[in-house]
Amino acid sequence: MPLMMSEEGFENDESDYHTLPRARVTRRRRGLEWFVCGGWRLLCTSCCDWLINICRRKRELKARTVWLGCPEKCEEKHPRNSIKNQKYNIFTFIPGVLYEQFKFFLNLYFLVVSCSQFVPALKIGYLYTYWAPLGFVLAVTIMREAIDEFRRFQRDKEVNSQLYSKLTVRGKVQVKSSDIQVGDLIIVEKNQRIPSDMVFLRTSEKAGSCFIRTDQLDGETDWKLKVAVSCTQRLPALGDLFSISAYVYAQKPQLDIHSFEGTFTREDSEPPIHESLSIENTLWAGTVVASGTVIGVVIYTGKETRSVMNTSNPKNKVGLLDLELNHLTKALFVALVALSVVMVTLQGFVGSWCRNLFRFLLLFSYIIPISLRVNLDMGKAAYGWMIMKDESIPGTVVRTSTIPEELGRLVYLLTDKTGTLTQNEMVFKRLHLGTVSYGADTMDEIQNHLMNPCPQAPSQASGNSASSAPPRKAQSSAPKVRKSVRSRVHEAVKAIALCHNVSPVYEPRAGVGGEAERTEADQDFSDGNRTYQAASPDEVALVQWTESVGLTLVSRDLASMQLRTPSGQIQTYSVLQMFPFTSESKRMGVIVRDESTAEITFYMKGADVAMSTIVQYNDWLEEECGNMAREGLRTLVVAKRALTEEQYQDFESRYSQAKLSLHDRALKVAAVIESLEREMELLCLTGVEDQLQADVRPTLEMLRNAGIKIWMLTGDKLETATCIAKSSHLVSRTQDIHVFRPVTTRGEAHLELNAFRRKHDCALVIPGDSLEVCLKYYEHELAELACQCPAVVCCRCSPTQKARVVKLLQRHTGRRTCAVGDGGNDVSMIQAADCGIGIEGKEGRQASLAADFSITQFRHIGRLLMVHGRSSYKRSAALGQFVMHRGLIISTMQAVFSSVFYFASVPLYQGFLMVGYATIYTMFPVFSLVLDQDVKPEMAMLYPELYKDLTK
């Protein structure tokens, strides 16, 4: 705008200039002066803004069209597929490390003092008196950072240099992970890490699907089933991918790892083939192929992959003790200046008093001891050594040696659930049929029922009525037949064995060739070689339980499954439809056809809150669900409905039409499914329990007694998270739980927060979607209410949301936070917290490597905090005070000496005597404080209330 004004102001010629009034001439001159003085500055600013806007436009995330095997057709330039965890490069290392050191007032002060000794008029001693301690501190710091940076470089180089097979027109070629581009066709073998975000095109598995392990992405150890695009899976050979003209339209890169929207289009067919793509057609970077060989087209690389977008950059953590000492140093500097001014004032400001003032500042500089940092750093190293040598917590590793005192000042502990509090191993505990209940000690009765053949009259009656009578009559007549306990046990166990997403997996025989060469004859189908894989551990627990009582799932693909009865008979069922579990519906279902009788049955199971309105009226479901929940069991309600062929065909046509809808597809599909979910026959209620880690309950109790508030952040479902919160005693049995209902708008969030505000001493359970809305509109209100709760559970949290919760607590409370996790999805949370603890477990070592402290079991946190954390903080606090006291002693002697000799700015001691006094001469008596012990470790563990005093 100013440049346009100038142009407008000078649009007249020179003759007009001389005829203008004086006021306008004055404005012209001022405009000319402004242009000369400020024009270049404005031009530079405009250029900078223009360059910034260009950079921002390049970084803007956009949806994309990716042609199969043709990276050169990409319209946009995408980031390299390289992983970089380094903090510095070769040019920024020295400046970066020096900045991190001299941003502290203590080091900056001694740098100025040391540099002043190059001025002859200010020199009061030998140069090494000041430069030797400062150089030692800097050398140790630079060496430590260089070693850490080199290790990060080696880890990045190892990952980026991994070789993958790239499919080209000329065949397979080997490429490095960092050289993979958007549009490449990449082949990933079994047990190989997926290098970038891809759409799943083909697999060596005949079923057209494969399993992947996502533990380093979402923290869940269960395998996920992924389905290949049917159009490319049907192609006769691998090379035919280049004989078709096809592309994938993918949405812009985003954080959400649980959703994806896209389309696959093949143009060279008549008519063109269009397939919708969802999350089940994707292979995210960082996951591992668990079965078969997969071929995918790359859609996102590098910084645009889901895993990288959900990982925050590591920060340099500074302990609260270091920050407090930095403030104390500033206070001591004020005292130093005041003392120097007093000495110059008493001297009478004679001569060059400014020089004398500066010399007094140098003489009294030992009030601020540089050895303070040296002593504290050596103390931190000693604390780390003691932690790693503690036989009570074997395997503990200190990866960040600069913050051991933080372990003694924690107020909030945020922990993951899966693999941290629990072992992620579900165990079937109870089966309830309404009139009879079976527990762990009565499972043999179920085996006896299944061993004896079931009376067929009831089921045949209902089946015949379903096939011959109208639909309404079929549903109304079934409940009238009174079934025996044996018949109900048979139906319940069969429903549990059929209604799931579990697949049995058989390992190949030893010595068999590659994936492409294996056949069914190479598989070992014995019971001992079979393992079950599913998207949820409770699904596996249910199928393992049916196997234990005699009904075994022996095979499963997308179209059929086979069960083996206790008598050895194989029953085959065709899978007609599959309705997966979602957090919105809270239930899953399957429609199967019995190949021997042609009966079609719709089975469904889900949470009691979702199933209670679907099943027929009963008087026991709500009460028994409450009883199981109080025991910490996760309950699932199982129901069924018999369908005629006409009913199913009508449903299939409506369902297929809804799936092809372009608008409100999800709502229309849900409406069609709900048309089947009416008056279903209640079969049973199941209860499963996730096994807790050893000594989780006493550890959590100890932490609470120590004044530490515990929050659980998990990516798991709401019901599972609530059950674990109860079973681990994170939430006491007598405590009320407020489940924050799903909110999508600001108004809904306001109403729900007001409803929660009216409750007192109540634990909070909030889903990730609702948390996101509240953080957007009511961050302060949510933090205020949540901090008053005895416990908080955040479920369905993404890795980024976990880190945001940590930062929320840091901003609104100013207290120290600790994050505990064991999976790759916990890395962001661990790095954001003031103190991060990683657990080595089933989910790999990614969290352990990124953490400040690594442990092997959750129960070790108790001793790590109560003993080592408390001792480290008390010792460092005492050490800091004694070192400052030592500096005050020598400064007081210098002040007395100068006062006696007419306030002369002459040093009392010179040379190595002063350096030695501040280091080796008095080091061992003072440094022995790192071995100080006020109470025994056993007493600190027995009375965790001692820890609470440190947080005041």
Steps between C-alpha positions, in 0.01 A plus 500: 500500500772762582669441163170553320448824695847620400428426138176690526676791672758534220263465210519876418794639305764740632321816381193405700720449803606868509140622473368295793406669829763506778317233703497261210869575429581418862310170472687427177836558670403282791388235255835523322688477828289200600573331170875555528526398867241225525450379147782246499391365838146460372623338181710249697207425729270446203753269336534298822123471531482392137764230554327382817170472315668300224648261758166467671329423170753226432442349843120512470353150514276410208300207371673317218452275200760222490547295183610142553873459434537851354662735753589740218128580454475657846397864466643606837847452643482276805750467787777241500419174675775539757488494879698765684515506880815710526486830687784667308694485176870553439457881485259549792659260750753732667272810496205292622687339790654832604159665493351228720782563751515879497124553517549435873601810689767312699704397195442829321624692803822299518555542128492879543725480807752278318507725193563804723839355595626579150474871592826598681334761723250240629734206534525381860653154459614235260281420199471133591344602830180576312531321165601157634172430691285649221688309231467177695121541529463582129729217388306241698167630368613512135648151521182359653276666239731385217478136613119518527470670161725242334289217642182664365670539161593131493145391591351722229750375243417138584127556448538711184739247342265202527448343156158432346388344172353751258285371215580659161419425137835318474440295814607530863776737609642565846459853639587661830219608727604864465476478116136387490267749327126558484358274226759221536378140522677348801515132596519432874580151629378337819652647822625802303425858605276699267715796386226753410124543497356281225173377352484119509478366140595131505606220731635147469219377727217333307234670711610842376579623850789507742581581861724783616643588841431857608653501848747777412221719361197469727639296790276198438680167477215324319532445129280704265332349194559694179321438170652549155324701228287237327565635148879457526480182708306329216772573242661172378863602551703757688626664182144576391503798735688684223261387226206689652440873523398566858544759769425554868341820627611554860389763749755750627738369771354523849568388857216251543641147477156337525337644185569542130289606203595440141403338173661257257420554133588284201454702180577243230197280569150551361334640700775639731532316831464705818570360846474690825803474728488501879734437790496123435669559160795692645844402626647771723874556533657348810269198508630150427360240261404193704379264227570458130663742257331828416524743209388858547512836326665777701269796576684685782873522575727648764350779707153435354468144632262436789776379732721808454207744523407342834855529637611826659857627480703420812575793725798568722365432846611725783427402859309726736802496734717649224241772435480583871878518527499729198265736688715473813803589293328818385421586864864442594607723211284780638670450838838503324426831328368650823815399692724641228310830496532521880878447477539770235277735699708450814807559286356843418474461122861610467696455182357281223224360722335321206808286457510435874133406496562242229805366684292456815245311292778265391645465851162407650403279203548191714165585660368337182708180485566349159577175677129481582423362152800266511401359839134461403587330169729256679226444758248424225743246354534338842121481540469333160766247591320419828168451317649261245686302768191456722433125515138560604421649157713294260526608138437867574689735265552876543500652151479867603745568780406867545161463674516231773370757753175527303410152627466650847265787410220339298136595553335346190575156359347424160508135402409289201275199555587226253826331599564753779229437758387179332668204334256526207402137560125448534370204700142368476347509848123449486207386283149595615187355338244680714403213728842341533850643523831326425831613649859381482429205732191375312621506139512119498119499510495687168737241354263222610205675336690537173620139506139378506295566186252785530126427462407625155130560552517858618747622240326309219167637607625851487686431179194345333275780612755748372504339159129432454313767697498875440784696664291640786367157589849355492626752752200474731490122512867444584498626858198288587704179476650435842856384446704280730823624660700268271335649190566854620864417574540357148351811338700743717835330438430475126409868485824595678700276264345664190449867590851649487776620268758242611711306250701188580859523378724199429876531472659328196714193538870556539707509184223629275587765243378855464148627541418469134609136487295373794185294452243348732703179509784694662283606796489314831132498607553330836346654812839574651604710198187718501488854634213746490522857376239774524461875537415468868642277777157424645398351165792260520414416861146401402613274215770342717235430761269328249799285398564410864142376543505299175381721210808599297539754221727321251490725192370840396511720193291788369225267371481207741605351833522146635436371853600162642265350757613287800415189298738606218227601253577801279221758466531747213334841497492754219560857610233703318555837669737642758430812708819606687508663840503880511523738793168653394295178472683318786407165345595265216306241306520226240250326275589135430343209313536147634610297197342180638152641572498819287379693808588869500571657839587854601728502805588817690697588809589829663497719809196478724412867445463432127342152519242560774260670256553240228432173682161378613373602842672329795534568871860398568732667246543839666555355847757242389689755288532719808626207707767410245609863456554531875735202477701683232382273219427623150152381405373404157137420421446231233174470303369344180218515250396235247442630146311355207652506152251769396588716800869475428464574126294808579762616751790434260347710222436794736846464656680496163306804385591690818872418461501651148344825619717809451333711768454406867629151428575418862155608622318303229704184563437526875126543441483183288690296762275632776198364313628150591575586861151452637367256756817292496517191720731551799736203524754581769716753680880454501761649730871528416781654702822663385786374711668780690874536527656371820437718807316771304242557773744552790719718277210728407393512864853601602510776238166638615616505864806692384273777370538408131187526285474225238345546155459213254533588130423213264407442139270216604121500508299671772361180654841335521662809649225532761530133601877525541464820703277309740693173513834679557339709776589817313135574572379362834193279507302755705588788269258635241611517136384776267519386137529809283248447221604557138489868403564657161403866542587781739149505643500128576840528667376791714196303619704190579762699694222661703354157575842378614556812712205404721664171602748470786776248573429328171744332260486622140498280189521702178533374137759650268245664267330683787840593642593661168185714497547609863867588444397714204232707676529451878861408573526691829164377634580137414842522667352659812231232539724205409771601747244481781418136416660217699568318171461571128475249214538620139408226250532479120791747521735549209873545572469873435208532741703329773775758459244783503357378831852506650558855378155601627594396853836673476342829389205511738657357816872577473566166674742231389361222281618147429388286206527119501456282191633202311397545135593719207172687544621618843818668373342844449354493852830386651697772324250772593501418873750646743611144572442207263512135607498223240425135567662225295226255415307325226456818299869539424767740626399821324353659814790374708757656268318833486449523878717664763486188717441144384357229729390142446185492716242756607543414868859629488360855478427490874864457602625724220294791634473437874866407553717631217291799398457623857867448587629663180298815556587536872869437434523743208318769696741463793799482265397822325460683830840384631681598179348848515590518870858412410508790252359739757779409744784596266312813385448611861875459565573709189260772619668517844846511339403785267338692786813474716723625220300814423255329264768408247388278213786256551447120514561323830605171336641453151579228254422135549411548865163651403436241229590221738283637779195502272574153361722223637597643843144513631332267253489173693345629824230683302453234233451238769146641532404288197530199732283655771203292617239634741283184507558144385353394163264257674356783712458725194301222331296429813409864559442662157363807683866604539503563124203736522701754700738557209226631268402786731 
